[in-house]
Amino acid sequence: MSQQDSSRSDVVDVETWLQALGMLLPAGTLEEAGPEERVALLDLARIAAHRSQRWAAPISAYLVGLAFASLPRAERLDRIRALVAQLDGGAG
């Protein structure tokens, strides 16, 4: 977010946003994606945004969520991290 965006009165910090979003999602959704998983997903989004058109970032995160949603939490985190490492290793 740019400095200009963060000074707007309608912009909230990420935790406030996630808490509000979590209230609109099925119970337990926010808790299911813990802080480490959120960081891994942000890494994925960063890579996607810098290696392609920026709108690939949210779509990539969504697709990874679909692909790994049924895995146990620890395995899901490992798979996301491995995917991020594979994508990041392709840096030119």
CYANA upper distance limits for C-alpha pairs under 8 A (distance plus 0.5 A):
  1 MET  CA      5 ASP  CA      6.55
  1 MET  CA      6 SER  CA      7.14
  2 SER  CA      6 SER  CA      6.95
  3 GLN  CA      7 SER  CA      6.98
  4 GLN  CA      8 ARG  CA      7.46
  5 ASP  CA     11 VAL  CA      7.59
  6 SER  CA     11 VAL  CA      6.52
  6 SER  CA     12 VAL  CA      8.27
  7 SER  CA     11 VAL  CA      7.88
 12 VAL  CA     16 THR  CA      6.68
 12 VAL  CA     17 TRP  CA      6.74
 13 ASP  CA     17 TRP  CA      6.77
 14 VAL  CA     18 LEU  CA      6.55
 15 GLU  CA     19 GLN  CA      6.56
 16 THR  CA     20 ALA  CA      6.75
 17 TRP  CA     21 LEU  CA      6.60
 18 LEU  CA     22 GLY  CA      6.31
 18 LEU  CA     30 LEU  CA      7.92
 19 GLN  CA     23 MET  CA      6.93
 19 GLN  CA     30 LEU  CA      8.14
 20 ALA  CA     24 LEU  CA      7.45
 21 LEU  CA     25 LEU  CA      7.04
 22 GLY  CA     26 PRO  CA      8.11
 22 GLY  CA     27 ALA  CA      8.17
 22 GLY  CA     28 GLY  CA      8.47
 22 GLY  CA     29 THR  CA      7.11
 22 GLY  CA     30 LEU  CA      5.80
 23 MET  CA     27 ALA  CA      8.04
 25 LEU  CA     29 THR  CA      6.96
 25 LEU  CA     30 LEU  CA      8.46
 28 GLY  CA     32 GLU  CA      6.57
 29 THR  CA     33 ALA  CA      7.38
 30 LEU  CA     34 GLY  CA      7.86
 32 GLU  CA     73 ARG  CA      7.86
 33 ALA  CA     37 GLU  CA      6.20
 33 ALA  CA     38 ARG  CA      6.93
 33 ALA  CA     73 ARG  CA      8.34
 34 GLY  CA     38 ARG  CA      6.78
 35 PRO  CA     39 VAL  CA      6.79
 36 GLU  CA     40 ALA  CA      6.83
 36 GLU  CA     77 LEU  CA      8.03
 37 GLU  CA     41 LEU  CA      6.64
 37 GLU  CA     77 LEU  CA      6.16
 37 GLU  CA     80 ILE  CA      8.26
 38 ARG  CA     42 LEU  CA      6.63
 39 VAL  CA     43 ASP  CA      6.69
 40 ALA  CA     44 LEU  CA      6.78
 40 ALA  CA     77 LEU  CA      8.08
 40 ALA  CA     80 ILE  CA      6.97
 40 ALA  CA     81 ARG  CA      6.46
 40 ALA  CA     84 VAL  CA      7.75
 41 LEU  CA     45 ALA  CA      6.65
 41 LEU  CA     61 ALA  CA      6.73
 41 LEU  CA     80 ILE  CA      7.78
 42 LEU  CA     46 ARG  CA      6.52
 43 ASP  CA     47 ILE  CA      6.76
 43 ASP  CA     84 VAL  CA      7.33
 44 LEU  CA     48 ALA  CA      6.68
 44 LEU  CA     57 ALA  CA      7.82
 44 LEU  CA     60 SER  CA      8.00
 44 LEU  CA     61 ALA  CA      7.36
 44 LEU  CA     84 VAL  CA      6.04
 45 ALA  CA     49 ALA  CA      6.45
 45 ALA  CA     56 ALA  CA      8.31
 45 ALA  CA     57 ALA  CA      4.80
 45 ALA  CA     58 PRO  CA      7.03
 45 ALA  CA     60 SER  CA      7.37
 45 ALA  CA     61 ALA  CA      6.86
 46 ARG  CA     50 HIS  CA      6.68
 46 ARG  CA     57 ALA  CA      7.38
 47 ILE  CA     51 ARG  CA      6.50
 47 ILE  CA     57 ALA  CA      8.22
 47 ILE  CA     84 VAL  CA      8.43
 47 ILE  CA     87 LEU  CA      7.85
 47 ILE  CA     88 ASP  CA      7.19
 48 ALA  CA     52 SER  CA      6.33
 48 ALA  CA     53 GLN  CA      8.18
 48 ALA  CA     54 ARG  CA      7.46
 48 ALA  CA     56 ALA  CA      6.34
 48 ALA  CA     57 ALA  CA      5.42
 48 ALA  CA     60 SER  CA      7.58
 49 ALA  CA     53 GLN  CA      6.50
 49 ALA  CA     54 ARG  CA      4.63
 49 ALA  CA     55 TRP  CA      7.40
 49 ALA  CA     56 ALA  CA      6.70
 49 ALA  CA     57 ALA  CA      5.65
 50 HIS  CA     54 ARG  CA      7.42
 52 SER  CA     56 ALA  CA      7.07
 55 TRP  CA     59 ILE  CA      7.43
 56 ALA  CA     60 SER  CA      6.32
 57 ALA  CA     61 ALA  CA      6.80
 58 PRO  CA     62 TYR  CA      6.62
 59 ILE  CA     63 LEU  CA      6.63
 60 SER  CA     64 VAL  CA      6.67
 61 ALA  CA     65 GLY  CA      6.62
 62 TYR  CA     66 LEU  CA      6.74
 63 LEU  CA     67 ALA  CA      6.59
 64 VAL  CA     68 PHE  CA      6.54
 64 VAL  CA     80 ILE  CA      7.97
 65 GLY  CA     69 ALA  CA      5.86
 68 PHE  CA     76 ARG  CA      6.29
 68 PHE  CA     79 ARG  CA      8.22
 69 ALA  CA     76 ARG  CA      7.78
 71 LEU  CA     75 GLU  CA      6.68
 71 LEU  CA     76 ARG  CA      5.90
 72 PRO  CA     76 ARG  CA      6.47
 73 ARG  CA     77 LEU  CA      6.71
 74 ALA  CA     78 ASP  CA      6.76
 75 GLU  CA     79 ARG  CA      6.60
 76 ARG  CA     80 ILE  CA      6.67
 77 LEU  CA     81 ARG  CA      6.60
 78 ASP  CA     82 ALA  CA      6.57
 79 ARG  CA     83 LEU  CA      6.61
 80 ILE  CA     84 VAL  CA      6.62
 81 ARG  CA     85 ALA  CA      6.61
 82 ALA  CA     86 GLN  CA      6.63
 83 LEU  CA     87 LEU  CA      6.64
 84 VAL  CA     88 ASP  CA      6.36
 85 ALA  CA     89 GLY  CA      6.34
 86 GLN  CA     90 GLY  CA      7.26
 87 LEU  CA     91 ALA  CA      8.16
